Amino acid sequence: MEFIETKLKGAYIIDIKPITDERGFFSRSYCSDEFKEYKLNTNAVQNNISFNEKKGTLRGMHMQKAPFEETKLVRCTRGSIYDVIVDMRAGSETYKQWIGVELTADNYRMLYVPEGFAHGFITLEDRTDVSYQVTQFYTPGFEQCFRWDDPSFDIKWPIEPVVISAKDQSHLLINDGVGEPNI
């Protein structure tokens, strides 16, 4: 695998290195030894699948608060998404900065999302599946959410959302009282 560090310290784009022959290819999509070389969390406790019926489905921006912060390893297994993370680590040099990465079933690319980052995505195709490993179990009452269109982040989504849950639409803007994360 190739680990490409992003401008957000601790966040990586991970590309596979396929070994090809007449059958197709073989590649690792996870190796704890390689992840440990980059000092990445290898303690996945759960794997989640998100199925999204419509292009333009937006999910996010979500994270969990202390003491249940989670690391995610995100991959699109069918269709395509624009995956976004925002650094919400108070005191970080890149606090409130974001990156977006196109993950597709065809490019096999993954995004490593460290603790302290809000995460969300928008689907670029109908019938898109997203799979992600997480290092913590979901803990009700410790989720922290931010608006996908919060001007504090100024995320440039590639398309307009057409499907957003009522819950994701109802999150307050940081300046309207959601406050700073206590991470």
C-alpha positions as a Markdown table, in Angstrom:
| # | Residue | x | y | z |
|---|---|---|---|---|
| 1 | Met | 0.0 | 0.0 | 0.0 |
| 2 | Glu | 1.0 | 3.6 | -0.5 |
| 3 | Phe | 0.4 | 6.0 | 2.3 |
| 4 | Ile | 0.0 | 9.6 | 1.2 |
| 5 | Glu | -0.1 | 12.1 | 4.1 |
| 6 | Thr | -2.5 | 14.9 | 3.6 |
| 7 | Lys | -2.2 | 18.5 | 4.8 |
| 8 | Leu | -4.1 | 17.5 | 7.9 |
| 9 | Lys | -1.6 | 15.9 | 10.2 |
| 10 | Gly | -2.4 | 12.2 | 10.8 |
| 11 | Ala | -4.9 | 11.9 | 8.0 |
| 12 | Tyr | -3.8 | 9.7 | 5.0 |
| 13 | Ile | -5.0 | 8.7 | 1.6 |
| 14 | Ile | -4.1 | 5.1 | 1.1 |
| 15 | Asp | -3.8 | 3.6 | -2.4 |
| 16 | Ile | -3.4 | -0.1 | -3.0 |
| 17 | Lys | -0.5 | -1.6 | -5.0 |
| 18 | Pro | -2.0 | -4.3 | -7.1 |
| 19 | Ile | -0.1 | -7.3 | -8.4 |
| 20 | Thr | -1.6 | -8.0 | -11.8 |
| 21 | Asp | -1.7 | -11.0 | -14.1 |
| 22 | Glu | -4.1 | -12.5 | -16.6 |
| 23 | Arg | -6.7 | -13.2 | -13.8 |
| 24 | Gly | -6.8 | -9.6 | -12.7 |
| 25 | Phe | -5.0 | -8.4 | -9.6 |
| 26 | Phe | -4.3 | -9.1 | -5.9 |
| 27 | Ser | -3.6 | -6.5 | -3.3 |
| 28 | Arg | -3.7 | -5.9 | 0.4 |
| 29 | Ser | -6.3 | -3.3 | 1.6 |
| 30 | Tyr | -5.2 | -3.5 | 5.2 |
| 31 | Cys | -2.0 | -4.7 | 7.0 |
| 32 | Ser | -1.5 | -3.9 | 10.6 |
| 33 | Asp | 2.3 | -4.0 | 10.2 |
| 34 | Glu | 2.2 | -1.3 | 7.5 |
| 35 | Phe | -0.3 | 0.8 | 9.5 |
| 36 | Lys | 2.0 | 0.6 | 12.6 |
| 37 | Glu | 5.0 | 1.8 | 10.5 |
| 38 | Tyr | 3.0 | 5.1 | 10.1 |
| 39 | Lys | 1.9 | 5.1 | 13.8 |
| 40 | Leu | -1.7 | 4.6 | 12.7 |
| 41 | Asn | -4.4 | 3.0 | 14.9 |
| 42 | Thr | -4.9 | -0.7 | 14.1 |
| 43 | Asn | -7.5 | -1.4 | 16.7 |
| 44 | Ala | -10.6 | -1.8 | 14.6 |
| 45 | Val | -13.6 | -3.1 | 16.5 |
| 46 | Gln | -16.4 | -2.7 | 14.0 |
| 47 | Asn | -17.0 | -2.5 | 10.3 |
| 48 | Asn | -19.9 | -0.4 | 9.0 |
| 49 | Ile | -21.6 | -0.4 | 5.6 |
| 50 | Ser | -23.6 | 2.6 | 4.4 |
| 51 | Phe | -25.9 | 2.0 | 1.4 |
| 52 | Asn | -27.1 | 5.1 | -0.4 |
| 53 | Glu | -29.9 | 4.8 | -3.0 |
| 54 | Lys | -29.5 | 8.2 | -4.7 |
| 55 | Lys | -26.8 | 10.3 | -6.2 |
| 56 | Gly | -26.4 | 13.4 | -4.1 |
| 57 | Thr | -27.0 | 11.7 | -0.7 |
| 58 | Leu | -25.1 | 13.6 | 1.9 |
| 59 | Arg | -24.1 | 12.2 | 5.3 |
| 60 | Gly | -22.2 | 14.2 | 7.9 |
| 61 | Met | -20.4 | 15.8 | 9.5 |
| 62 | His | -20.1 | 13.3 | 12.3 |
| 63 | Met | -17.6 | 12.3 | 15.0 |
| 64 | Gln | -17.6 | 11.0 | 18.6 |
| 65 | Lys | -16.4 | 12.9 | 21.7 |
| 66 | Ala | -14.0 | 11.8 | 24.4 |
| 67 | Pro | -13.6 | 9.2 | 25.8 |
| 68 | Phe | -15.1 | 7.5 | 22.7 |
| 69 | Glu | -13.2 | 9.2 | 19.9 |
| 70 | Glu | -12.8 | 6.9 | 16.8 |
| 71 | Thr | -10.5 | 6.4 | 13.9 |
| 72 | Lys | -12.1 | 5.4 | 10.6 |
| 73 | Leu | -10.7 | 3.7 | 7.5 |
| 74 | Val | -13.2 | 4.6 | 4.7 |
| 75 | Arg | -13.5 | 2.9 | 1.3 |
| 76 | Cys | -16.2 | 3.0 | -1.3 |
| 77 | Thr | -17.1 | -0.5 | -2.5 |
| 78 | Arg | -19.8 | 0.4 | -5.1 |
| 79 | Gly | -20.3 | 3.6 | -6.9 |
| 80 | Ser | -18.4 | 6.7 | -5.8 |
| 81 | Ile | -18.3 | 9.4 | -3.1 |
| 82 | Tyr | -16.6 | 12.7 | -2.3 |
| 83 | Asp | -15.3 | 12.0 | 1.2 |
| 84 | Val | -14.6 | 15.0 | 3.5 |
| 85 | Ile | -12.9 | 15.3 | 6.8 |
| 86 | Val | -12.5 | 18.4 | 9.0 |
| 87 | Asp | -9.8 | 18.7 | 11.7 |
| 88 | Met | -11.7 | 19.5 | 14.9 |
| 89 | Arg | -8.7 | 19.0 | 17.2 |
| 90 | Ala | -8.5 | 22.2 | 19.3 |
| 91 | Gly | -5.0 | 23.5 | 19.2 |
| 92 | Ser | -4.1 | 21.8 | 15.9 |
| 93 | Glu | -2.4 | 23.9 | 13.3 |
| 94 | Thr | -5.0 | 22.8 | 10.8 |
| 95 | Tyr | -8.0 | 23.3 | 13.1 |
| 96 | Lys | -11.3 | 23.6 | 11.1 |
| 97 | Gln | -9.5 | 22.9 | 7.8 |
| 98 | Trp | -10.8 | 20.2 | 5.5 |
| 99 | Ile | -9.9 | 18.0 | 2.7 |
| 100 | Gly | -12.0 | 16.1 | 0.2 |
| 101 | Val | -11.1 | 12.9 | -1.6 |
| 102 | Glu | -12.9 | 11.0 | -4.4 |
| 103 | Leu | -13.2 | 7.4 | -3.4 |
| 104 | Thr | -14.7 | 5.0 | -6.0 |
| 105 | Ala | -15.2 | 1.3 | -6.3 |
| 106 | Asp | -12.8 | 1.5 | -9.3 |
| 107 | Asn | -9.9 | 3.4 | -7.7 |
| 108 | Tyr | -9.8 | 1.3 | -4.5 |
| 109 | Arg | -8.6 | 4.4 | -2.7 |
| 110 | Met | -9.1 | 4.6 | 1.1 |
| 111 | Leu | -9.1 | 7.5 | 3.5 |
| 112 | Tyr | -7.7 | 7.1 | 7.0 |
| 113 | Val | -9.5 | 9.5 | 9.4 |
| 114 | Pro | -7.8 | 10.0 | 12.8 |
| 115 | Glu | -9.5 | 10.7 | 16.1 |
| 116 | Gly | -10.7 | 14.3 | 16.4 |
| 117 | Phe | -11.9 | 14.7 | 12.8 |
| 118 | Ala | -15.5 | 15.2 | 11.7 |
| 119 | His | -16.4 | 13.0 | 8.7 |
| 120 | Gly | -19.0 | 13.1 | 6.0 |
| 121 | Phe | -19.5 | 12.3 | 2.3 |
| 122 | Ile | -21.8 | 12.9 | -0.7 |
| 123 | Thr | -22.6 | 10.2 | -3.2 |
| 124 | Leu | -21.6 | 10.8 | -6.8 |
| 125 | Glu | -23.7 | 7.9 | -8.2 |
| 126 | Asp | -26.9 | 6.1 | -7.4 |
| 127 | Arg | -26.7 | 2.9 | -5.4 |
| 128 | Thr | -23.4 | 3.6 | -3.7 |
| 129 | Asp | -21.9 | 1.5 | -0.8 |
| 130 | Val | -19.4 | 2.8 | 1.7 |
| 131 | Ser | -17.5 | 0.6 | 4.1 |
| 132 | Tyr | -15.6 | 1.8 | 7.0 |
| 133 | Gln | -13.7 | 0.2 | 9.9 |
| 134 | Val | -13.9 | 2.1 | 13.2 |
| 135 | Thr | -11.8 | 1.8 | 16.4 |
| 136 | Gln | -14.6 | 2.5 | 18.8 |
| 137 | Phe | -18.2 | 1.2 | 19.2 |
| 138 | Tyr | -20.8 | 3.8 | 18.6 |
| 139 | Thr | -21.8 | 5.3 | 21.9 |
| 140 | Pro | -25.1 | 7.2 | 22.1 |
| 141 | Gly | -24.7 | 10.5 | 23.8 |
| 142 | Phe | -21.1 | 11.0 | 22.6 |
| 143 | Glu | -21.8 | 11.8 | 19.0 |
| 144 | Gln | -20.8 | 15.4 | 17.9 |
| 145 | Cys | -22.2 | 16.7 | 14.7 |
| 146 | Phe | -21.5 | 19.7 | 12.6 |
| 147 | Arg | -23.4 | 21.2 | 9.7 |
| 148 | Trp | -22.2 | 20.1 | 6.3 |
| 149 | Asp | -22.6 | 23.7 | 5.0 |
| 150 | Asp | -21.1 | 25.5 | 8.1 |
| 151 | Pro | -19.3 | 28.6 | 6.7 |
| 152 | Ser | -16.6 | 28.1 | 9.4 |
| 153 | Phe | -15.4 | 25.2 | 7.3 |
| 154 | Asp | -16.4 | 26.5 | 3.8 |
| 155 | Ile | -16.4 | 22.9 | 2.3 |
| 156 | Lys | -16.6 | 22.9 | -1.5 |
| 157 | Trp | -18.9 | 20.0 | -2.2 |
| 158 | Pro | -18.7 | 18.9 | -5.9 |
| 159 | Ile | -22.5 | 18.6 | -6.3 |
| 160 | Glu | -25.5 | 19.9 | -4.5 |
| 161 | Pro | -27.1 | 17.5 | -2.0 |
| 162 | Val | -30.5 | 16.1 | -2.8 |
| 163 | Val | -31.0 | 13.8 | 0.1 |
| 164 | Ile | -30.0 | 14.8 | 3.7 |
| 165 | Ser | -31.5 | 13.3 | 6.8 |
| 166 | Ala | -33.6 | 15.6 | 9.0 |
| 167 | Lys | -31.0 | 15.0 | 11.8 |
| 168 | Asp | -28.1 | 16.1 | 9.6 |
| 169 | Gln | -30.1 | 19.2 | 8.4 |
| 170 | Ser | -30.8 | 20.2 | 12.0 |
| 171 | His | -27.3 | 20.6 | 13.4 |
| 172 | Leu | -26.4 | 24.0 | 14.5 |
| 173 | Leu | -23.6 | 26.1 | 13.0 |
| 174 | Ile | -20.6 | 26.5 | 15.2 |
| 175 | Asn | -21.3 | 30.2 | 15.6 |
| 176 | Asp | -24.9 | 29.5 | 16.4 |
| 177 | Gly | -24.1 | 27.6 | 19.6 |
| 178 | Val | -22.9 | 24.1 | 18.7 |
| 179 | Gly | -19.7 | 25.3 | 20.4 |
| 180 | Glu | -16.2 | 24.1 | 20.0 |
| 181 | Pro | -15.6 | 20.3 | 20.3 |
| 182 | Asn | -14.2 | 19.3 | 23.7 |
| 183 | Ile | -11.5 | 17.1 | 22.4 |
